[in-house]
Amino acid sequence: MFCVAEKDLDKCKNCCICDEIVACSSIHVGYTDECIGCGACHFACPNEAISMKERAEGKEVKIKVDGENFSVPERITVRKALELLGYEFSKFPREGDIFAPCEVGGCCSCAVEVNGEIKPSCVTGIKEGIEVTTELSKDYTPKRLVHAWMGHSVGGVGTPWYLKRTHGYIEAAVFACGCNLRCPQCQNWTTTYCGKEIALTPKEAAVFMTDTRRRCRVDRMAISGGESTLNRPWLVRYIQELRKLNTDEKARFHVDTNASILTKDYIDELVEAGMTDMGPDLKGLHIETFMKITGLKDRDLAKKYYKTSWEAAKYL
């Protein structure tokens, strides 16, 4: 099915969040002539004013994928084109050809090479004559969107309670864009659905965080989200780079996570990279509660996330 985003002006509150945070390929959200149907604005709208409507297939354009020539419908995402060509996308790691958990361009886990540039396939549009390479080179440096570097006076899930104070900062924090959950009560939805920040390398992000630590005069450096663990190669290297820049014994490297894809080997890799603290934000004791809180409709996927998060907590 091919879709286009439509805005319900009766529901729209003119908050402009869709235009400010969504990675839209069009002039503005709701301009249907250029919409590629990625759905990012639909996920992001806090007033449920944007819906995805079915549209006609339209004419085809020629593209090249992994060295082969194909014809695909115009005004669709690279992800949609790859799906039409038989590539499998998954929302759980290592279950398909490409892991695509956030669907808004925030985590960059679904990145492919488009005309020599690394782009998130979920929000990048197809154009006549483009060349797509799905397997990135081994020396590729991962990137993802992270923002809002700040001193934090409250802390996160993994911040020990005894550090909480009535005033002053207790850690430096940054937030990773994109999330694999759709919690209707999300407190960080401008991060969860953000696709407009500049993607950073792990080293670039580590430099920003180290500077934030020094300005805030704290020892703890936290990353939260959205969901910080979605882009595994990026997060592991980010922690490694942080440790290189912060060699003192007081330095603490803290990861907050919904733990939904946090397998034992992933935890081990983060610890080996230098992570000292982790806070798994468990969403529910029972699967029904978990699905209600996370907004997930796919019960099988919810079960995987639910089971993985509780096993991660036990392992930690």
N, C-alpha and C positions, 0 to 999 in steps of 0.2 A: 504494500500500500504506500502511495506517495502522498505526503501531507504538506500543508501550509499553515502557518500560524495566523490566527484571527483574534483580534482584540474586541472584547465586549465592552463598549463604552459606558454601558449602564453599570457595570461592575468596576470599571477602572476608576481609581482614586487619584490619578495624575501624580503618583508618587515618583514617577520617572526612574524607578529602580531598574526596570527592564532595559532602559536605554543606557543606564550608568554602569551596570555590572555584567550584562549578558554579552557574550561574544557573538554578536549578530553580524551576519554577512551582508545584510540589507542596509538601506539608508537609515531605517529605524524599524523597531519592532512593529509588526502589523502591516508593513509595506509588502504586500503579497507578491508583487512582480519579481522581486529578487530573493524571496524567502527560499531557503534550501531545506526547510522542514526538519532542522536538527532537534527542535523541541526544547532548547535551553531556556527560552523565555517562558515557556509553559511551566517548566519546573520551578522557575525563579519567582514568578508573580505571587506576592503574598496575598493578593485579593482574588486569586483564581479567575482573573479576567481574561486570560489568554488560553485558548483551546486549539488543538490541532485538528484541522479539517482535511478530509480526503480531497485530493485534486487529480485531474487527468494526468496521464503519464507524460505527454509532451514529446517534443522531438528528441533525437538522440545526438550525442556528441562522441567523438573518438578520443580515446585515452590509451595510455600504455601502462600496464601493471606488471611489474617484475619481468620486464622485457617482452611481454606479449601485447598485441594490439586487441582492443575491445571497443564495442560501442555500448554506451550506457545512457539512460535518460538524463536530460539536463536538469539543473536546479535540484540536485540532491547532494548529500554529503559524501565525502570520500568513504566513510564507513558504510553508508548505504550501498554505494557502488561496489565495494569489496564484498559485501554480503550477497549482492546479486550475482557476483562472479564465483560464489562458493566459499569464500573465506568465513570462518566461524569466529564470532566474537563472544566473549563470556564476561560475566560479572563476578566470577570467582577465579583466582589465579590458576593458570596452567590447565584450564579446561577447554580452551579453544586456541585458535591461531593467534588471536590478539585479545589482551585483557582490556576491557573498556568499562570501568566501574562508575565513573561520575557523570558522563554524558553531557557535560557543560564546558569541556575544554580546560578545566582547572588542574587536574592531576597529571595530564599528559602521558598517562599510561598507555593510551592507544596510539601513540605517536608513530607516524610513518614519514618517509621522505617524499616530499612533493616538489618536483622540479629542483632538487638539490637542497631544499630546506626542510627541517624537521617541523612537522605540523601535527596537532591533535586531529585525528581522523573524524572525530565525532562532531566537530563544528567547522570543518574546512570544506568548502564547496567544490564541486567538480567544475572544471572548465575545459573547453575544447583544447585538445592537444597536450594536456598535462601528462607527466610521467610520474608514476607512483612506485616506490620501492617499499615493500612491507617489512623486509628484514634489515634492521639497522646494523651498521658496521660495528665490529667489536670495540673499536676505540671511540665510539660515540659517547659524549658526555651528556648524561641525562639532565633534563631541565623540568621544572614545574613552577606553578604560580604560588608564591607565598607573599603575605603582606601583613601590614599593621604591626610593625616592630614597636614594642612598648615595654615599659616597666609595669609589672603586674603586682597589685597589692593584695590580691586574694589567692592567687594560685589556681591550679587545676585539679583534675582527678588524682594525679600522682603526687601532689604536693603534701608532705607530711603535715598533719594538723598542728603539730607543736611549733611550726614556723609561722603560723598565722598571727598577725599583729593587728592592732587597731589603727596603725598609720604606717606609711612608708612602703617601699617596694620589697617584695620577698623573692622575686625572680624576674628575669627578662623573658618575654614571650614573643612568639611569632605564630602566625596562623596559615596553614596550608589550604589552598583553595580546592574545591571539589569534594564530594562525598558520595559514598555508595548507598547511603540510606536516604529516606525521604521523610524524616520525622516532621510531622505537622507543627510541632511546638519548638522547632529548632531555634536556639538562641543566637546562632551565628549564621543565619541564612544568607547574609550579604557576603560571607566567605564561602559558604557551601556552594552557592550558585554563581560565584564570580568567575568570569572567563576573560576579563579585560586587563588584568595585571600583566606586567612583563615577566616572562618565564626566566628563572634564574638557575644557574648551575649550583651544585652543592657548595663549591668553594665561595662563590659570590654570596650566597645566603649565609655561610659561616662567618664571613667577614662582617656582614651587617649585624649578625647576632653578637659577635664578639665586641663590636663597637657599642651595641646597645647595653651589653653587660657592664662595660666600663662606665658608660654614662650614668647607669642606674645604680652602680656600686653594689652589685649583688654577685652571688656565686652560682646561682641556679640559672640554667638556660633551657627554656621549655619550648616545645613545638606542639601545637594542637591543631584544630581545624574548625570546619570541614573535617576531613579525615587525613591525618598525617601519614598513614602507612600505605596509602594506595600505590604510590610509585616506589616500589621497594629499592631498586638500584639507586634512586636519588636519595632516599632517606638514609640508607647505610653509608653512602659516601659523605653525606652532610654531617653525620655524627663523627665520622673519621676526620673530616676537615676541622670540625669544631675542636676535637681533642688535640689536633696539631697546634691550633692557635691558643688553646687554654691548657697549658701543661701543669699548672699549679694543683696541689692536692685538694684545694677547696672546690674546684670546679665540679659542677654537677650537670649531667646531660639528661634531660627529662623529656619523655615522650608520652603525650596523652593520646588515647586511641579508643575507638569503639570495639577494637579487638576482633572484628568480624572476619578478618583475613589473616589474623596473627597466629600462624602455625608455629610449632615448636622450633623448627629450624630457622624461622624468621626471627624469633626471640633470641635464639643463640647467636645469630649473625649480628644482631643489634648490640648484644652484650659484648661480643668480641670487638665490635667497632668502637665501643667506648660508652655506650649508654649505661647510666647509673640508676635511673629511676624510670618507672613506667606506671601509668595509671590506666587500667582497663575500665572503660565506662560501660558497665553491663546494663542492658536495656530492660531485661525482664527475666523473672524466674521461670516462667512458663512460655511456651511458643506463642500462645494466643496474645499474651501481654506484649511479648516482643514484637509481634507483627503490628499491633495497634500503636505502639510507641514509635516504631521505626517507619510506619507508613508503607511497608512492603506488602504487595499483593500476591507475589509469587511464593507460595508456601514452601516449595522445595528449596528455593534460594534462601528463604528466611531460615529454614532449618539448618542449612549449611553455616550461615552466619552465626546463628544462635549457638550451635554446637561448638564452632570454632572459638567463639568468644569465651564460653565457659571453660573449655579445655585450656585456653590460654591463661585464664585467671588461676586455674589449678596449677598449671605448670610454673607460673611466676611465683 
